[in-house]
Amino acid sequence: MSASRVKLGALVPLQSNLVGNDSLSRIPIFEGANTVGRCNLSVTDKRVSRKHISLHASTDGSIEVLVEGPNPIIVRSGGERKKICSQEKVTIANGDIMELIPGNYSFKYATFGNENTTSSPTDSSSKKGKRHSEEDSLAVKRNRQILEDEALARTLQSNFAQDNATVSDISGSSQSKPANTIDSKMDKVHPLSIPKEWLPLIFRLMRVQGLPAWANSSSVTIQDVIQGNVLVAVLSNYMVDIDWLLSACPDLKKIPHVLVVHGEGGASLERLQKTKPPNWILHKPPLPISYGTHHSKAMLLVYPQGIRVVVHTANLIYVDWNNKTQGLWMQDFPWKDVKVNNRECSFENDLVDYLRTLKWPEFSVKLPAVGNVAINAAFFKKFDYSSATVRLIASVPGYHMGPNLKKWGHMKMRTVLNEHIFDKEFHKSPLVYQFSSLGSLDERWLNEFASSMSSGTSDDGSPLGIGKPLIIWPTVEDVRCSLEGYAAGNAIPSPQKNVEKDFLKKYWARWKADHVGRCRAMPHIKTYTRYNGQNIAWFLLTSSNLSKAAWGALQKNNTQLMIRSYELGILFLPSVVHPQSHFSCTGDSSVKQPSTPLNEFKTKLATLCLNRSSGTDSSSQVIRLPVPFRLPPQPYTSEDVPWSWDRRYTKKDVHGQVWPRHVQLYTSDDS
């Protein structure tokens, strides 16, 4: 998180005699906001809060410290020892000492360049010099990356300003440049540069703390999603930290009925049961096959005006919504007018079929203008999804055969793609698989999966043909130098036995996300796509990692599909859009109909890097998706090593840490 800002100094741990303690890691302090808490200590002490103090560091060397936790701290400055209580502020400078708990956990603030002054005379050994040399080298690398990021930002902003006079893609501009080229100027074309009514046509990246403003200019937070007068909320996820969730989104406390469909177990489930509000219902769906999980990440928010459907990639925990590259799609739908509208659509059928498999305990609520209703899967047929801009691709555990063979997993993907006609430019075009956990795979299953992902017919009537896939996967160096350092690797949980198979070497490709400012925000997002240049045939945002458990494996001579887990994703396809169908549950008065009314139009998909003046025929509109990685992907070199989370890494990361180490994921985690 802090690696994209300038390092101003460090909090240097001290022994009881106020001499530097080399057995503990220094806490780097960066310009702007910083936090220090229990995770920064080598031992667990409940007196130290998870967010014990917050610090705002200025370039003049001073730091404003706010005590966030309930216990006081001690500040030693100018020969005085002062107690600072909860919610009180104090300013410290170079050389001042803080005791996080009176008499315990002393740290001296040293500005950059003065960090050696805390050492005793005996600390001038070669080992000490080597450690400082490593830290200085890390600081140089960080600052060089910052300069590169800022230079990129200036380039993007400058080009965006120059292009303001250009007609937006959505208005149907047509030029003569090849449609599959990358803009040499790296246009800054963010999704919010199109009208708000077009947002359901795209997904958005989630906000990442510590990034330059331009990188977050079109991002989304949990408060952007859960807002307004929500009557009923269904929150579907794998990991749920209620303490964090309620602090990050206080509006949840106002919702009278909340159902949490989760995948927690053991101590995490006990914590969830202990911390949930009394009006919340917890439900873990049945898992009939071993090693399965409930992994789907979605929200269904019922309003007086209709329903908001949200599909995303983040667990309901702090690090997922603040430190990682994540994606989110949402669209609002009105209640059906039962007098004139009883029609169903593919989106509705797929959604309700999926919800039925979750088998949550039905509960009754009283809704305005509707009365008493039972909240079950059938309840969600009361909304008009005819304006849906995506298709749902879900997985549910079981042995699926007969009419259910093509209903779930990669066979559902195969079925939906085969229903569509694609431009002939995608004939045998390549595939990209990007995810955060790799299952135990073999080449036979990868061929089975590629066959589904390569489905579809070109506009000349011929099959698109099998595409060559690449797998985007962070390297060890990507993780080490990321915003979180090695801690980011905790959310890329694949062991050596899965990652280091020889046949996978030809698939590996680098995580490169400079165009969205997220090279060092490690991906927890999961995406799959087929592309040609910067044009996209289709794009899937999903909870599904690359595994048989998530996507299913064919059995019994391809007559049965075995899936272990629940997953949910949304598939973007070239489509026909009806602009007049836009609807908002939150009554945003700024949302208006397009300035140039169109009854309907065809869409084509592309990345943000597509040349702004690339040509398309006048009957199609280019929808730019914020694909978070560069296309085409860059294959690994001989020096690149794929990340495995069960290896030992002794080369220190950007925070001076090695791996493995404990990573706190829950607010009340005392482990």
FENHULIN-V644146 format. One record per pair of residues at least 12 apart in sequence whose C-alpha atoms are under 6 Angstrom apart, sorted by the first residue. I is the first residue (numbers start at 0). J is the second residue. Records with the same first field share a line. If there is no record, write none. Layout:
I=J, J
//
This chain:
0=208, 209, 322, 482, 483
1=209
2=482
3=145
5=29, 30
6=28, 29
7=28, 29, 110, 111
8=28, 109, 110, 111
9=26, 27, 28, 108, 109
10=25, 26, 106, 107, 108
11=25, 106, 107
12=106
13=105, 106
19=117, 118
30=56, 57
31=55, 56
32=54, 55
33=53, 54
34=52, 53, 54
35=51, 52
36=48, 49, 50, 51
37=49
48=68
51=67, 68
52=65, 66, 67
53=65
61=91, 92
62=90, 91
63=89, 90
64=88, 89, 90
65=87, 88
66=85, 86, 87
67=86
69=85
71=83, 84, 85
72=98, 99, 100, 101
73=97, 98, 101
74=96, 97
75=95, 96
76=95
93=108, 109, 110
94=108, 109
95=107, 108
155=186, 187
158=186
159=187
168=621
169=620
171=617, 620
173=614, 615
174=612, 613, 614
175=614
176=613, 614
177=613
178=613, 614
179=532, 533, 534
180=610
181=608, 609, 610
182=609, 610
188=607
191=217
199=330
200=388
201=624
202=327, 328
203=218, 326, 327
204=218, 325, 326
205=218, 219, 220, 325, 326
206=218, 219, 220
207=321, 322
208=321
214=515, 516
222=248
227=585
229=254, 301, 302
230=254, 301, 302
231=256, 257, 300, 301
232=257, 299, 300
233=257, 258, 259, 298, 299
234=259, 298
235=259, 260, 261, 296, 297, 298
236=261, 294, 295, 296
237=261, 262, 293, 294
238=263, 314, 315
239=315
240=315, 316, 665
257=279
258=279, 280
259=281
260=282, 283
261=283
262=283, 293
284=357
288=563
291=563, 564
292=564
293=564, 565
294=565, 566
295=542, 565, 566, 567
296=311, 312
297=309, 310, 311
304=584
305=332, 333, 334, 584
306=331, 332
307=330, 331
308=329, 330
309=328, 329
310=327, 328
311=326, 327
312=325, 326, 524, 542
323=520, 521, 522
324=520, 521, 522, 523
325=523, 524
326=524
331=583, 584
332=383, 384
333=382, 383
334=381, 382, 383
335=381, 382, 383
346=390
351=376
354=376
355=376
361=374, 375
362=374
386=580
389=570, 571
390=569, 570
391=568, 569
392=567, 568, 569
393=407, 408, 566, 567
394=407, 408, 565, 566
395=564, 565
396=562, 563, 564
397=561, 562
398=560, 561
399=559, 560
400=559
408=550, 551
409=550
413=451, 454
416=454, 455
417=454, 455
419=455
420=456, 457, 458
421=457, 458
422=457, 458
423=457, 458
426=463
427=463, 464, 465, 466
428=466, 531
429=466, 467, 468, 529
430=466, 467, 468, 528, 529
431=468, 469, 527, 528
432=470, 527
433=470, 471, 525, 526
434=525, 544
435=491, 523
436=491, 492, 493, 544
437=493, 545
438=546
439=497
453=465, 466
469=506
470=506, 507, 508
471=508, 509, 510
473=510
474=640, 641, 642
475=640, 641, 642
479=652
480=653
481=519
482=519, 520
484=652, 653
492=644
493=643, 644
494=643, 644, 645
495=643
507=634, 635
508=632, 633, 634, 635
509=633
511=628, 629
512=627, 628
525=541
526=539, 540
527=539
533=605, 606, 609
534=605
535=604, 605
537=571, 572
538=570, 571
539=569, 570
540=568, 569
541=567, 568
542=566, 567
543=566
548=562, 563, 564
549=564
573=602, 603
574=601, 602
575=600, 601
576=599, 600
577=599
601=619
602=619, 620, 621
603=620, 621, 622
604=621, 622
605=623
606=623, 624, 626
607=623, 625
//
